[in-house]
């Protein structure tokens, strides 16, 4: 279908729907809003599942804008209600953390870390262990998608220098970033959202989730080491002078790490994360040797737009009354059982992505039920390891590898990711049942 034909068809459909609303063609306005909200939600989930529209040139961020606009355009929500639906604290926290990580990237922190650690490693097994735990630990304090974006090229560079198969190490980066980010409320976008919505103290969640993340990282190492056991027998030496030409700004690295440490410490002490993160980002912006526009280039505005649009779309679905129909298929009294709730979190996170899954499942969590919030945060994150499309972090690693001529197939990913996720999810569900 040619582009102008697509645009005409889309315009005709929108005009017909608007005309039906304005001329009273629908017998019940409430029913009409449910239908339109359902269509918007369905199309949005399809685009989020595929990564782009199968017909129009619309990606996830574009669909979030379109869906939110249609919710207000068809009168399901007013502009004021749409603005109120946006969780501003989540957006501010995500933006602030991106500013901090942007400073670390421009200072050469990830390259410096790679040089510092990997020059002291001489075997493939130790290299795999270092990659997994570095990716996991870094992802617990900064957003895992960004860790993958910046850490993957370092791992590829090291693997090419020592001439080892990069696939097991890249799988380690992708999966460890999901597992590591699951243990904190600042490790990934959906956990930032859950931390804001649930009001659970950060230390309380960390105390419950950290043991599971540690188990997950150990299991990941064992799975990859066994699957690629022949590749793990090699030894090598990385010459220090091979990486000495890297440009590193140690002053900026030190300052940014101190700011990040203070943000985390004050958050753990009970201060509002939005406040601490925004103050940290503001300090780095007004007290830096780097032009602010260079930092803004490292902000993932697409992710921020996706969140804003999804807040409006899900709020519109709720206001239309469509959620009551969904409740008929999955009654809340059954969803309060951790095994069923956990399975739904894992399945939905792989079908529609973890952020929309969290926004939909939050309505099943009673106000005083902390364990379900904690289970949702952890399970929706480790669910990203089930398939290659289960997490944006996975796709980032695969795309960077592809540009370097390194091919990672879905079969290679599933061979480790599927059994790992099933086993770790089962352990997690039993753990949360016991904690309850």
C-alpha positions in Angstrom: 0.0 0.0 0.0 1.5 3.4 -1.0 2.1 6.0 1.7 -0.6 8.4 0.5 -3.2 5.6 0.3 -2.4 4.7 3.9 -2.8 8.3 5.1 -6.1 8.7 3.2 -7.4 5.4 4.7 -6.4 6.4 8.2 -8.0 9.8 7.8 -11.2 8.2 6.6 -11.4 5.8 9.5 -10.8 8.7 12.0 -13.4 10.9 10.4 -16.0 8.1 10.5 -15.3 7.4 14.1 -15.5 11.1 15.0 -18.6 11.6 13.0 -20.2 8.6 14.8 -19.4 10.2 18.1 -20.7 13.7 17.2 -23.9 12.6 15.5 -24.8 10.1 18.2 -24.5 7.0 16.1 -23.6 5.0 19.2 -26.6 4.2 21.3 -24.6 4.3 24.5 -21.7 6.8 24.8 -20.1 4.7 27.6 -20.2 1.6 25.4 -18.6 3.6 22.6 -15.8 4.8 24.8 -15.1 1.2 25.8 -14.9 0.1 22.1 -12.7 3.0 21.1 -10.4 2.6 24.2 -10.2 -1.2 23.5 -9.2 -0.5 19.9 -6.6 2.0 20.9 -5.2 -0.4 23.6 -5.1 -3.3 21.1 -3.3 -1.4 18.4 -0.9 0.0 21.0 -0.1 -3.4 22.3 0.4 -4.8 18.8 2.9 -2.0 18.0 4.7 -2.6 21.3 4.9 -6.3 20.6 6.2 -6.0 17.1 8.4 -2.9 17.8 6.7 -1.0 15.0 3.4 -0.8 13.1 2.9 -3.5 10.5 1.2 -1.0 8.2 2.2 2.6 9.0 5.7 3.9 9.8 5.1 4.2 13.6 7.4 2.9 16.3 6.7 2.5 20.0 7.2 6.1 20.9 5.0 7.3 17.9 2.2 4.9 18.9 2.4 6.2 22.5 1.8 9.7 21.1 -0.9 8.6 18.7 -2.8 6.5 21.4 -2.7 9.3 24.0 -3.9 11.9 21.4 -6.8 9.6 20.4 -7.8 9.1 24.0 -8.3 12.9 24.4 -9.5 13.4 20.8 -12.4 11.0 21.2 -13.4 12.6 24.6 -12.5 9.5 26.7 -10.3 11.9 28.7 -10.0 15.6 29.0 -6.6 17.3 28.5 -6.5 18.0 32.2 -7.2 14.3 33.1 -4.6 13.2 30.7 -2.0 15.5 32.3 -3.0 14.2 35.8 -2.6 10.6 34.6 1.1 11.2 33.9 3.3 10.1 36.9 5.7 13.1 36.8 7.9 11.6 39.5 8.7 8.6 37.3 9.6 10.8 34.3 11.8 13.1 36.4 13.7 10.1 37.9 14.3 8.6 34.5 15.5 11.9 33.0 17.7 12.6 36.0 19.4 9.1 35.9 20.0 9.5 32.2 21.8 12.8 32.9 24.0 11.1 35.4 24.8 8.2 33.1 25.4 10.7 30.2 28.2 12.2 32.2 29.7 8.8 32.9 29.6 8.0 29.2 31.2 11.2 28.1 33.9 10.8 30.8 34.8 7.4 29.4 33.8 5.5 32.6 32.7 2.3 30.9 35.8 2.0 28.8 37.9 2.8 31.8 36.2 0.1 33.9 36.7 -2.4 31.1 40.4 -1.6 30.9 40.8 -1.6 34.7 39.2 -5.0 35.2 39.9 -7.0 32.0 43.6 -6.3 32.0 43.8 -8.5 35.1 41.9 -11.4 33.6 43.6 -14.3 31.8 41.0 -17.0 31.3 37.6 -17.2 29.5 35.8 -18.4 32.6 37.1 -15.5 34.7 36.2 -13.1 31.9 32.7 -14.5 31.7 32.3 -14.2 35.5 33.5 -10.6 35.4 31.2 -9.6 32.5 28.1 -11.1 34.2 28.7 -9.6 37.6 29.8 -6.2 36.2 26.8 -5.9 34.0 24.5 -7.1 36.9 26.0 -4.7 39.5 26.0 -1.7 37.1 22.4 -2.4 36.1 21.3 -2.3 39.7 22.3 1.3 40.1 21.7 2.8 36.7 19.1 1.9 34.0 20.0 -1.5 32.5 19.2 -0.4 28.9 21.9 2.3 29.2 24.4 -0.2 30.7 23.9 -2.5 27.7 24.3 0.4 25.3 27.6 1.5 26.8 29.0 -1.8 28.1 28.4 -4.0 25.1 31.0 -2.2 22.8 33.6 -2.7 25.6 32.9 -6.4 25.8 33.1 -6.8 22.0 36.4 -4.9 21.9 37.9 -7.1 24.6 36.7 -10.3 22.9 38.1 -9.3 19.5 41.4 -8.3 21.0 41.9 -11.7 22.7 40.2 -13.6 19.8 37.5 -15.4 21.8 33.9 -16.2 20.8 32.0 -13.1 21.8 28.5 -14.7 21.8 28.6 -16.2 25.4 29.8 -12.9 26.8 27.2 -10.8 25.0 24.5 -13.2 26.2 25.9 -12.6 29.7 25.6 -8.8 29.3 22.0 -8.9 28.1 20.7 -11.4 30.7 22.8 -10.2 33.6 21.6 -6.6 33.0 18.0 -7.8 33.4 18.7 -9.9 36.5 20.9 -7.3 38.2 18.4 -4.5 37.5 15.6 -6.5 39.1 16.9 -6.0 42.7 16.5 -2.2 42.9 13.9 0.4 42.1 16.4 2.4 40.0 17.7 -0.5 37.8 15.1 -0.3 35.0 12.2 1.8 33.8 9.4 -0.5 35.1 11.0 -0.7 38.5 11.3 3.1 38.7 7.6 3.2 38.0 6.8 0.5 40.6 8.9 2.3 43.2 6.9 5.4 42.6 3.5 3.8 42.6 4.0 1.3 45.5 5.7 3.6 48.1 7.7 0.6 49.3 11.0 1.6 51.0 13.9 0.9 48.7 15.8 -1.1 51.3 12.8 -3.3 52.0 12.6 -4.2 48.4 16.4 -4.7 48.0 16.5 -7.0 51.0 14.0 -9.3 49.4 15.1 -9.1 45.8 18.9 -9.0 46.1 19.2 -12.7 47.1 17.2 -13.7 44.0 19.3 -11.5 41.7 22.5 -13.0 43.2 21.1 -16.6 42.6 20.1 -15.5 39.1 23.6 -14.2 38.2 25.2 -17.4 39.6 22.8 -19.6 37.6 23.4 -17.5 34.5 27.2 -18.1 34.8 26.7 -21.8 35.3 24.3 -22.1 32.3 26.6 -20.2 29.9 29.7 -21.9 31.1 28.2 -25.3 30.6 26.6 -24.5 27.2 29.9 -23.0 25.9 32.2 -25.2 27.9 34.6 -25.7 24.9 35.0 -22.0 24.5 35.7 -21.5 28.2 38.9 -23.5 28.2 41.0 -20.8 26.5 43.5 -18.6 28.3 44.9 -15.3 27.1 46.7 -12.1 28.1 45.5 -8.5 27.5 48.4 -6.1 27.1 48.0 -2.9 29.1 49.5 -0.8 26.3 46.7 -1.9 24.0 44.1 0.1 25.9 46.4 2.9 27.2 45.3 5.2 24.4 41.7 5.6 25.7 40.7 9.1 26.7 39.6 9.0 30.3 38.4 12.1 32.3 39.0 10.8 35.9 37.9 14.0 37.6 34.5 13.9 35.9 34.2 10.2 36.6 34.9 10.7 40.3 32.5 13.6 40.6 29.7 11.8 38.8 30.1 8.7 40.8 30.1 10.7 44.0 26.8 12.4 42.9 25.3 9.0 42.1 26.4 7.6 45.4 24.8 10.5 47.3 21.6 10.1 45.3 21.4 6.4 46.2 22.4 7.0 49.9 19.8 9.7 50.5 17.2 7.6 48.7 18.0 4.7 51.0 17.8 7.0 54.0 14.2 7.7 53.1 14.3 10.9 51.1 12.2 11.2 47.9 14.0 9.7 44.9 12.6 12.3 42.6 14.1 15.1 44.8 17.5 13.5 45.2 17.9 12.4 41.6 16.8 15.8 40.2 19.2 17.6 42.5 22.0 15.3 41.4 21.3 15.9 37.8 21.0 19.7 38.3 24.4 19.8 40.0 26.0 17.9 37.2 24.4 20.2 34.6 25.5 23.5 36.3 28.9 22.3 37.5 30.4 20.5 34.6 33.2 20.9 32.0 31.0 19.4 29.4 28.5 21.4 27.4 24.9 20.5 28.4 23.8 19.8 24.8 26.3 17.0 24.7 24.6 15.4 27.7 21.2 15.9 26.2 22.3 13.9 23.2 22.6 10.9 25.5 19.0 11.3 26.9 16.6 8.6 25.6 13.7 10.9 24.9 11.9 8.0 23.1 11.7 6.2 26.4 10.3 9.2 28.2 7.7 9.7 25.4 6.7 6.1 25.7 6.1 6.4 29.4 4.1 9.6 29.1 1.9 8.1 26.3 1.3 4.9 28.2 0.2 6.7 31.3 -2.5 8.4 29.3 -3.6 5.3 27.4 -3.9 3.1 30.4 -5.7 5.8 32.3 -8.1 6.2 29.4 -8.7 2.5 29.4 -9.5 2.6 33.1 -11.9 5.6 32.7 -13.7 4.1 29.8 -14.7 1.1 32.0 -12.9 -1.4 29.9 -10.9 -2.7 32.8 -14.1 -4.1 34.4 -14.5 -6.3 31.3 -10.9 -7.5 31.7 -11.7 -8.3 35.3 -14.4 -10.7 34.1 -11.7 -12.9 32.5 -9.2 -12.5 35.3 -11.1 -11.9 38.5 -9.0 -10.0 41.1 -9.5 -12.6 43.8 -7.6 -15.2 41.7 -4.9 -12.7 40.7 -4.0 -12.1 44.3 -2.5 -15.6 44.3 1.2 -15.2 43.7 1.7 -18.1 41.3 -1.0 -17.0 38.9 0.0 -13.3 39.3 3.6 -14.2 38.7 2.9 -16.2 35.6 0.7 -13.4 34.2 3.5 -10.9 34.8 6.0 -13.1 32.9 3.6 -13.8 30.0 2.4 -10.3 29.6 5.9 -8.9 29.9 6.9 -11.0 26.9 3.8 -10.3 24.9 3.4 -6.6 25.3 6.7 -5.6 27.0 7.2 -5.1 30.7 6.2 -1.4 31.1 2.7 -1.9 29.6 2.4 -5.1 31.6 3.1 -3.3 34.9 0.6 -0.5 34.0 -2.1 -3.1 33.4 -1.4 -5.4 36.3 -1.1 -2.7 38.9 -4.9 -2.5 39.1 -4.9 -6.0 40.5 -2.8 -5.1 43.5 -4.6 -4.1 46.7 -3.5 -0.9 48.3 -1.9 -2.7 51.3 -0.3 -5.6 49.4 3.4 -5.0 49.3 4.4 -8.6 48.3 2.6 -8.4 45.0 4.3 -5.1 44.1 7.6 -6.7 44.9 6.8 -9.8 42.9 5.7 -7.7 40.0 9.0 -5.7 40.0 11.2 -8.7 40.1 9.2 -11.1 37.8 8.4 -8.5 35.1 12.1 -7.8 34.9 13.6 -11.3 34.9 10.8 -12.2 32.4 12.9 -10.2 29.9 15.3 -13.2 29.7 12.6 -15.6 28.5 13.0 -14.7 24.8 15.2 -12.4 22.8 12.3 -10.0 22.4 11.4 -9.9 26.1 13.6 -6.9 26.9 14.8 -3.8 25.2 18.2 -4.5 26.8 18.4 -7.8 24.8 17.7 -6.0 21.5 20.3 -3.3 22.2 23.0 -5.9 22.7 21.9 -7.8 19.6 21.8 -4.7 17.4 25.3 -3.5 18.6 26.7 -7.0 18.0 25.1 -7.1 14.5 26.7 -3.9 13.5 30.1 -5.5 14.5 29.3 -8.5 12.3 28.5 -10.8 15.3 25.3 -12.8 14.9 23.3 -14.0 17.8 20.3 -16.2 16.9 17.1 -16.6 18.8 18.0 -20.3 19.2 21.2 -19.4 20.9 19.4 -17.0 23.2 16.6 -19.4 24.0 19.0 -22.3 24.8 20.1 -20.3 27.9 17.4 -17.7 28.5 14.3 -20.0 28.5 15.5 -22.6 31.1 17.2 -19.9 33.2 14.0 -17.8 33.3 11.7 -20.7 34.1 14.0 -21.9 37.0 14.6 -18.5 38.5 10.9 -17.6 38.2 10.0 -20.8 40.0 12.5 -20.0 42.8 11.2 -16.4 43.0 7.5 -17.4 43.2 8.3 -19.9 46.0 10.4 -17.1 47.8 7.6 -14.6 47.6 5.1 -17.2 48.8 7.3 -17.9 51.8 7.7 -14.1 52.5 4.0 -13.6 52.4 
